[in-house]
Amino acid sequence: MIKVGDKVRFLNSEGGGVVSKVLKNNMVEVTDADGFDFPTPISECVVISEKADNDVFTRLKNEDESKKKAKAAAGYQPLSQPKVEEKVPQKVRFDAEDRVDAKLVQPERPEGNVLNVYLAFVPCDTRNLSSTSFDWYVINDSNYELAYTVSTGQVKVERQASGFLQPNTKEFIDTITVDKLNDFEYLNVQFIAFKKDKAYVQKPAADVHLHLNPVRFYKLHSFVTNDFFDEDALMLPVVEDDESAEPLVIDSKQLMEASKQKEAVEPQKKSVSSKPSNNIIEVDLHIGSLIDNINGLSSFDILQYQLGKFREVMNENLRNRGQKIVFIHGKGDGVLRAAIVKELKHSYKHCPFQDASFQEYGFGATQVTIK
């Protein structure tokens, strides 16, 4: 049975790495030497044991020593000018089928040395936006080759596409049916830009998180004339002129500093308040009630800060049996509520929970009882 940490090679293709995660449906995630993750069927992986490596080393070493002894027994004498063996270049990490015919590669453009990367959605029938499907593309409008991956989701992400995108090209990813559009509200794009066999100006690795309101798919003005398609398309910039469309994830120190600044300015304002009449603790988890300045914070940063506040309040009251706590998270798209429910089911199994009073909090609050 393959487990996390096993070193594996691919059965039907070159390459391999270390198993970093065991997935569902008999799949594992393999991380190669360059740090890229490859979801791979278990049936396509062969575990490489240290013992096997040692056996091969020992066999080759013994064969080499046997050859040397045979030459010595036959009176072998080295030539005064030993033949210089021609060095064979090592095989590059790209297979032959990965290489593109030089005649097919677009020539470099003077303006192409800055990165411009887009996601594009082209409607199959612009006259019926409410029911049509959409062709989804990733576009590399630069002189760089991209090693990229695209995923969807915010808390639990799902890989949609990955690979190598040639310079100044577009690549079809998939056709999206109208019933799947809500799955594309949160898009995550990561890529590394490079050039083969030539010097180039290094670009930082990109990690961009985008929010795409599904309503845009149903509005005709969302689809515009562009340089990449004959048809109008919904263009979603990932990187424009070397600038990310969304800020990268910031570190936790910046988040904590923003929280301390808020407490210093408004010491009297607290997100936790106690109601003596019914002894219920209310916790407002709206990010605006926790910190004042959210500039530069991604959706992931905000969610992690809110969950941190949830855990802090729960841990402070775990010894107060019978204590009721209402966490006000709002209705929104349900991401925060789903994350709180997951925490309660896994980390606080002994604490029952339910929707809080609709008359007081509407649909946007969860009540937990400490047991």
N, C-alpha and C positions, 0 to 999 in steps of 0.2 A: 504493500500500500504506500503510495507516494504521500509524503508529508512535507510541511513547511521546513525549509532549510536543506532539502535534498538537492544535490547537484544533478542536473539532467541534460541529456542531449535530445534533439528532435529526431524522430524516427525517419521521416520521409523528406526532410529538408535539412540544410546545414544550419548550424547554430545550436544554442542551448543557453543554460544559465542556472539560476538558483530559484527554487519554488518559493515565492513570497506569499502566496495566498491560495487556499483551496476553495474553489468556487462550486456552484451548483451544477447539476447535469453532467457530472463526471468531467469537469473542467478544472484546470489549475492556472494560476497566473505566474508566468516565468519572467524573472528580471534578468536581462542579459548584462554583459560586462559594461555596456554604455549607459545602463540605468533605465532602458526602455522596458515596459511591461507588455508581455504578449499572452493574452488568454489562449490556452492550448488544451485540446482534449488530452485526457490522461493516457489514452491509447496511443497517442503520438509521442509520448515521452519515455525515455529510457534512463533509469537511475544509474549514475556513475558512482561507484563506490571507490573510496581511497584504496581499498585492497586491489581492485581491478587495475587501477592506475599503477600501483606498485608492481603487480604481476607483469604488466606490459614492460615496465622499465627494466625489471630483472631479466626478462626474456631477451630484450634487445641488447642489454649489457653482456649477457652470456654469449650471444651470437657474435658480437664484436670481438670478444676475447678469443673465441674459437677461431675466427678468421686470422687474428694476429698470430696465434700459435701455429696454424697451418702454414702461413707464409714463412715464419721463422724456421720451421722444420724443412722446408723446401729450399733453404738457403737464399731466401729473398733478400735483395739488397736494394735500398732506395736509390733512385737516380740522382745524379749530381744536381740536376735541375728538375725538381719535381714538377709534374704537370699541374698547372693552375686550373682548378675547376671553375667553370663558368657559373657565377652565382645566378640562381633562378629567383626572380622576384617572388616574394610571398604573395599568396592569393589574397586579394582585397576582400573586405567583408561583404561586398556586394556580389551576388551571383551574376553570371553572364546575362541571364534573362532580365536582370534589373537595369542593365545598361541600355541607354537610348542611342540609336544611330545618330552620329554627329550631324547628318544631313537633316534630321528631323528636329534638332534642338533649335529653338528660336535664338537669333543673335542677341547679344546684350544691347540694351538701350542706355544711352547716357544718363537718363533720368531714373533708370531702374536700379541704381545702387542704394536707394532708400526703400525700405520695406512698405509695401501696401498689400494687405491681405484682407479678403472679404469672405463672408458667407452670403450666398445668394439663393433666393427662392423664386422660381419661375412658374407661374400658374399654367396648368395644361389647357385651361379654358377660361380666359379672362371674362367671358360673358356670364359665367356661372361661378362666381367666387365663393358662394355659399356651399357649393357641393363639389367643386373641382379638386383634383390632386395637385401637388406642387413638386416640381423637380428641384432637388437640393444640390448645390454645388459649393465647393471651396475654391477660391481664386487666389493665385499667387501672381500678383502684378509687380514682379521684381526680378532682378538678375540672379537671385539666390535660389538654391534648392532648399526645400523645407522638409524636415523630418517632423511630421505633425500627428496629433491625435485630437479628435473632437468627441466630446461627451455631452450628455444631457442630464439635467437634474441638479438639485441644490444640496440636499443632505446625502441622499443616496444617488450616486451618479451611475450612468450606463454608457459605456463606450459605443459610439456610433460609427466611427471611421478612423483609420490611421494608415500611415504609409509615408511614401516619399513623393513630393510634388515638385515637378520640374519647373525651372524658371519660366516666367511669363506664360503660364498655362492655367487652365481651369480643369477641375476634375469633378465628374458626376459622383455624388455620394449615394443618393437613394431617391425614390419617389414616395412622398408622404401623403397619405390619405387624410381626408378632412377629420376623421375621428381620432387621429393621432396628433393633431396640432397642439393640443394642450400639453403634450409631453415635451414640447420644445420651448417652453417659457424660459427655462434657464439653460444656457449654452456655455460650455467651457472649452476653450481652445488653447492648446499648448503646442509650441513648435520650437525647433532649433534651426537657424538659417546658416547655410554654409555654401561654399563653392568647391567643385572638384577640380583637382589638378591645376590650380592657379591660386595666386595670392589674393586676399580679399580683406576688407575691413570687417572686423568681427562685430556681430550684433548680439545684444543680450537675449537670452532665452525668454520666450513669451509665455505668460500664464494669464490669460484674459478670461474674465467671467462676464457674460452678457445676459441681459434680461430682455426678452422679446415678448411683448404683450400679444397673446394670440388674436386679439381683436384686430390687429393690423392686417391679418390675412384676409379679412372680409371687407376692407376698405380699398376702393380702386386707386385712390391717390397714394397709397403706400407703394405702389409699383411704378417705377420711374424709368425713363430712358437712360441707358448706360452704354459703356464702351465694350461690354463683354458678350452681350446677347442681342439678337435682332428684336426680341420681345422685351417689353417692360418687365422689370424684376424688382423684388423687394431686396434691397442691398443692405447688408448689416456689416459695417466696418469692424474689423478686428484690430488691425494696426494700420494707421495712415501716416505717411511721412515719418516712419520710425517711432510714432507715438501710439501707445496702447489706447484703445477706445475706452477701456475701463481701468482704474488703478489696480495694481497688483495687491495681493494680500499684505497688510502691514503687520509688524510684529506686535506681540502682546504688550510690550512696554509702552508703546504709543497709546494703546487702548486704555491701559491703567492710568496713564498721565491725564487723559481726557476725563476719566472718572474722578480723579482727585481734584482737578480744576473745578468740576461741577460742585463737588462737596464743599470746596472752599468758598465758592461764590454764593451757594444757596444751602447753608448748613441746616436751615430749618425745614427744607423740603426733603422728605424721605419717601422711598417707594414702598416701604412697609409701614402700615399703620394698624393700630389695634382698636377694635370696637369693644369697649368695656361692657356694653349692653348684652352682647351675645358671645363675647370672647372669641370672635373670629378674626384671624389675621388676614389682612388683604395685602397682596403683593402685585403691584402694577409692573408688568414686564414689557410694556411698550418702551422701545429704546429711547424715546424722547423723555421718558420719566427717569431713565437711568443715567444718561449722559447728555450734555447739551450739544456738543459738536460731533457730528458723525461724518464730516467731510473726510474722504479718503478711505472710509470703511466699506468693505465689500459686504454682500449679503451673508457670506459665510462668517465674517468677523462678528457681525451683529448677532447672528444666531448663537454663536459660541458664548458671547457675553451674556445674553439672556439666559442661556442654560446654566452658566456659571452662577448667576444670581439665584436661579431656582434651586440649585444644589446647596448653595450657602444657606438659604432659609430652611430647607428641609433638614439639613444636618444640625442647625441650631435648635431645632424643635423635636428631634427624634426621641428625647426623654420625656417629653410632655404628652403623655398618653391622653387621648381624647381631644387634643387640640385640633381645631379645624383651621385650614389655611385655604384661602381662595387666591388662585393665581389668575390674574387678568391678562390674557394674551391677545384678545381681539379675535375677530373672525378671520379676516384676511384670506389668504389662500390655504390656511390650515397647516403650514409647515411647522410653525412653532408649537402648536397644539400636538401635532403628531410626534414631535421630538420629546415633548414633556411626557406624553403617554408612554413612549418607549422607555424613558428613564424610570418612570414609576413601575413598569412591568419588570424591569431587569434589576434595578438598584434598590427599589423600595417596595418589594413585593408584599410586605406585611401591611402596607398603608392603602386602604381602599380609597377609590376616587370616583367622582361623578361630575356631571355638568352642574355648575353652580346655578343659583336661583335665576331663572329667566327674567323675572320682574325687576331684579336689582342689577343684573349684569348682562342681560341679553344672551346671545349665543357665544360670547367671547370669553368665558371664564370656566375654570375647572376647580372643583373643591376637593381637597385631600384631607383625610382624617388620620391623625397619627395613632397607631395602635402599638 
